[in-house]
């Protein structure tokens, strides 16, 4: 669904930090005939502000992918909108949004601020359960692999991804046609964590931006290494191939969470 331009000049920018369980949605971006996070958010904001809005997100998540810190910017048309308090925003969004989408904070930014183009880095976390016992409380948000992974080997393979590279091998083929596929991965790390009493293996990756299905394909590739089907140096070969067929499978969406966005210091101010 195309965005609608506002006619009044922006008085500033409203920026919303939201989280969502992506299981029930066909991704973040609006799609005709599909239930999406952006569609639900648009309806809530337009109902509350009583006008059409133009919204921009920090990163479009795929169907089934979750978020804890997605950011969305909306131009404010007057000072009255900027005067709306944090408490009022949170109460209104709690009433208007489905239970699996929640606004956790509202900020102000200068006119022209973009949640997408002003972002300096984005972080995703992918969680796996690598054990024979079925996960229970974490089950909706992990990839259950049923066997132990060699996380040291995976970390060795992941080290090849750090830096500025062409990640064409790690993105959906159709999305790469005629588009640049170079990205800067700043950090990749694996940790063992306990969540709700269950151990998970969490892969955390930070980059300036990500291609369509890039994180999930990286996870699928590293799992091949973790299962000792491939050697860690194979990851470097996959990267150099610039061919999606050279990489491992795309990991399921339900293990992925969009967890953090970094913006220039001082660019966001918490609403009163």
C-alpha positions as CSV (number, residue, x, y, z in Angstrom):
1,X,0.0,0.0,0.0
2,X,1.6,3.4,-1.0
3,X,2.2,6.0,1.7
4,X,0.1,9.1,1.7
5,X,1.9,12.5,1.7
6,X,0.8,15.0,4.3
7,X,0.0,18.5,2.9
8,X,1.0,20.5,5.9
9,X,4.7,21.2,6.5
10,X,6.2,19.1,9.2
11,X,6.6,20.8,12.6
12,X,9.0,18.0,13.7
13,X,9.0,14.2,13.6
14,X,7.3,11.7,15.9
15,X,9.4,8.5,16.3
16,X,7.8,5.4,17.7
17,X,9.8,2.4,19.2
18,X,7.7,-0.7,19.0
19,X,7.9,-4.4,19.5
20,X,5.8,-7.2,18.0
21,X,5.3,-10.9,17.7
22,X,5.5,-11.4,14.0
23,X,3.8,-14.8,13.9
24,X,0.4,-13.5,12.7
25,X,1.8,-11.0,10.2
26,X,2.9,-11.1,6.5
27,X,5.9,-9.0,7.5
28,X,6.2,-5.3,8.5
29,X,5.5,-3.6,5.1
30,X,2.0,-3.0,4.0
31,X,0.7,-5.4,1.3
32,X,-2.7,-5.4,-0.3
33,X,-5.0,-8.1,1.1
34,X,-2.5,-9.1,3.9
35,X,-2.3,-8.4,7.6
36,X,0.9,-6.5,8.3
37,X,2.5,-4.7,11.2
38,X,2.6,-1.4,9.3
39,X,-1.0,-1.8,8.4
40,X,-2.1,-2.2,12.0
41,X,0.1,0.6,13.2
42,X,-1.1,2.9,10.4
43,X,-4.7,2.3,11.4
44,X,-4.0,3.0,15.1
45,X,-2.1,6.2,14.4
46,X,-4.6,7.6,11.9
47,X,-7.4,6.8,14.3
48,X,-5.7,8.6,17.1
49,X,-4.4,11.6,15.1
50,X,-7.5,11.8,12.9
51,X,-5.5,12.3,9.7
52,X,-3.6,10.3,7.1
53,X,0.0,9.7,7.9
54,X,3.3,8.9,6.2
55,X,5.4,6.4,8.0
56,X,8.9,5.1,7.6
57,X,10.4,2.1,9.4
58,X,14.1,1.4,10.4
59,X,14.0,-2.0,8.7
60,X,11.3,-4.1,6.9
61,X,11.0,-7.5,8.7
62,X,9.8,-10.6,6.8
63,X,6.7,-12.6,7.5
64,X,7.0,-14.3,10.9
65,X,10.0,-12.2,12.1
66,X,9.7,-10.5,15.5
67,X,10.9,-7.2,16.9
68,X,11.7,-5.6,20.2
69,X,13.0,-2.3,18.9
70,X,11.6,-1.4,15.5
71,X,11.6,2.3,15.0
72,X,9.0,4.2,12.9
73,X,9.1,7.9,12.0
74,X,6.0,10.0,11.2
75,X,6.1,13.7,10.3
76,X,4.2,15.8,12.9
77,X,2.0,18.5,11.3
78,X,1.8,20.9,14.3
79,X,3.0,21.7,17.8
80,X,-0.2,20.2,19.2
81,X,0.9,16.7,18.0
82,X,4.3,17.2,19.5
83,X,2.7,18.2,22.9
84,X,1.0,14.8,23.3
85,X,2.6,13.2,26.3
86,X,4.3,9.8,26.6
87,X,1.7,8.5,28.9
88,X,-1.2,9.5,26.6
89,X,0.6,7.9,23.6
90,X,1.2,4.6,25.4
91,X,-2.3,4.4,26.7
92,X,-3.8,5.2,23.3
93,X,-1.6,2.7,21.4
94,X,-2.3,0.0,24.0
95,X,-6.1,0.5,23.3
96,X,-5.8,0.7,19.5
97,X,-3.2,-1.9,18.6
98,X,-3.6,-5.7,18.6
99,X,-2.1,-7.4,21.7
100,X,0.9,-8.7,19.7
101,X,2.1,-5.2,18.8
102,X,3.2,-2.7,21.5
103,X,4.6,0.8,21.4
104,X,7.2,1.0,24.1
105,X,8.4,4.7,23.7
106,X,7.7,7.8,21.7
107,X,10.4,10.3,20.7
108,X,10.7,13.7,19.0
109,X,13.2,14.4,16.2
110,X,13.9,17.3,13.9
111,X,11.8,17.8,10.7
112,X,13.0,15.5,7.9
113,X,14.3,12.8,10.3
114,X,13.9,9.3,8.8
115,X,13.9,6.1,10.9
116,X,15.4,4.3,7.9
117,X,18.0,6.7,6.5
118,X,19.2,8.2,9.8
119,X,19.9,4.8,11.3
120,X,23.7,4.1,11.8
121,X,23.4,0.4,12.7
122,X,20.9,-2.3,13.2
123,X,21.1,-5.4,15.3
124,X,19.3,-8.7,15.0
125,X,19.3,-11.7,17.3
126,X,18.6,-15.2,16.1
127,X,17.9,-17.9,18.7
128,X,18.3,-21.7,18.4
129,X,17.6,-24.6,20.6
130,X,20.2,-27.3,19.8
131,X,19.1,-30.2,22.0
132,X,17.0,-33.3,21.6
133,X,14.4,-32.1,24.2
134,X,11.6,-30.0,22.8
135,X,11.7,-26.3,24.0
136,X,8.5,-25.4,25.7
137,X,8.3,-21.7,26.8
138,X,10.7,-20.5,24.1
139,X,9.3,-22.7,21.4
140,X,7.5,-20.0,19.4
141,X,10.7,-17.9,19.2
142,X,13.5,-20.4,18.5
143,X,14.7,-22.8,15.7
144,X,14.6,-26.2,17.3
145,X,17.5,-28.2,15.7
146,X,17.3,-31.3,17.9
147,X,21.0,-31.9,18.0
148,X,24.0,-30.0,19.6
149,X,25.8,-27.4,17.5
150,X,29.5,-26.6,17.6
151,X,29.3,-22.9,18.5
152,X,33.0,-22.5,18.5
153,X,33.2,-23.6,14.8
154,X,30.2,-21.4,14.0
155,X,32.0,-18.4,15.6
156,X,35.1,-19.2,13.5
157,X,33.0,-19.3,10.4
158,X,31.1,-16.1,11.3
159,X,34.4,-14.2,11.6
160,X,34.7,-14.2,7.8
161,X,31.5,-12.1,7.5
162,X,32.8,-9.1,9.5
163,X,33.6,-6.1,7.4
164,X,32.5,-4.6,4.1
165,X,31.6,-7.3,1.7
166,X,29.3,-8.2,-1.2
167,X,26.6,-10.4,0.5
168,X,24.8,-11.4,-2.7
169,X,25.2,-15.1,-1.6
170,X,23.2,-14.4,1.5
171,X,20.1,-12.7,0.1
172,X,16.9,-13.6,-1.7
173,X,17.7,-13.8,-5.4
174,X,14.8,-11.8,-6.7
175,X,15.6,-8.9,-4.3
176,X,19.2,-8.6,-5.5
177,X,18.3,-8.0,-9.2
178,X,19.7,-4.6,-10.2
179,X,20.4,-3.5,-6.6
180,X,23.6,-3.1,-4.7
181,X,24.4,-6.0,-2.4
182,X,27.4,-4.7,-0.4
183,X,26.9,-4.2,3.3
184,X,29.1,-3.6,6.3
185,X,28.8,-6.2,9.1
186,X,30.3,-4.7,12.2
187,X,30.0,-7.6,14.7
188,X,28.8,-11.2,14.8
189,X,28.8,-13.1,18.1
190,X,27.3,-16.3,19.6
191,X,26.4,-16.8,23.2
192,X,24.7,-19.4,25.4
193,X,21.8,-17.9,27.3
194,X,19.0,-19.0,29.6
195,X,15.6,-17.6,28.8
196,X,12.5,-18.6,30.8
197,X,14.5,-21.5,32.2
198,X,15.6,-22.9,28.9
199,X,19.0,-22.7,27.3
200,X,19.3,-21.1,23.8
201,X,22.1,-20.4,21.5
202,X,21.8,-16.8,20.4
203,X,23.6,-15.3,17.3
204,X,23.8,-11.5,17.5
205,X,24.7,-9.6,14.3
206,X,25.1,-5.9,13.8
207,X,25.5,-4.1,10.5
208,X,24.8,-0.8,8.8
209,X,21.9,-2.5,6.9
210,X,20.7,-6.0,5.8
211,X,19.5,-7.5,2.6
212,X,16.3,-9.5,2.2
213,X,16.7,-12.7,4.2
214,X,20.4,-12.0,4.8
215,X,20.4,-12.8,8.5
216,X,18.4,-16.0,8.2
217,X,20.6,-17.2,5.4
218,X,23.7,-16.4,7.4
219,X,22.2,-18.5,10.3
220,X,21.4,-21.4,8.0
221,X,24.9,-21.3,6.6
222,X,26.5,-21.2,10.0
223,X,24.3,-24.1,11.2
224,X,25.9,-26.2,8.4
225,X,29.2,-25.5,10.0
226,X,27.9,-26.1,13.5
227,X,26.6,-29.5,12.5
228,X,30.1,-30.3,11.0
229,X,28.7,-30.7,7.5
230,X,31.1,-27.9,6.4
231,X,34.3,-26.4,7.6
232,X,34.4,-22.9,9.0
233,X,36.5,-21.6,6.0
234,X,33.6,-22.6,3.7
235,X,31.8,-19.5,4.9
236,X,34.5,-17.4,3.1
237,X,34.0,-19.4,0.0
238,X,30.3,-18.8,0.1
239,X,30.8,-15.1,0.5
240,X,33.2,-14.9,-2.5
241,X,30.9,-16.9,-4.7
242,X,28.2,-14.1,-4.8
243,X,25.7,-16.8,-5.6
244,X,22.7,-17.7,-3.4
245,X,23.0,-21.4,-4.3
246,X,26.5,-21.5,-2.7
247,X,25.1,-20.8,0.8
248,X,23.2,-22.9,3.3
249,X,19.4,-22.9,3.7
250,X,17.4,-20.0,5.0
251,X,16.6,-20.4,8.7
252,X,13.0,-20.3,9.8
253,X,11.6,-16.8,10.5
254,X,10.4,-17.5,14.0
255,X,13.9,-17.5,15.6
256,X,14.7,-14.0,14.4
257,X,14.2,-10.7,16.4
258,X,15.0,-7.2,15.3
259,X,16.5,-6.0,18.5
260,X,18.2,-2.6,18.3
261,X,18.8,0.4,16.1
262,X,21.5,3.0,16.7
263,X,20.9,6.6,15.7
264,X,23.2,9.7,16.0
265,X,23.6,10.8,19.6
266,X,21.1,13.5,20.5
267,X,18.9,12.9,17.4
268,X,16.0,11.5,19.5
269,X,14.4,13.2,22.5
270,X,11.8,11.4,24.6
271,X,8.3,12.8,24.4
272,X,7.2,14.6,27.5
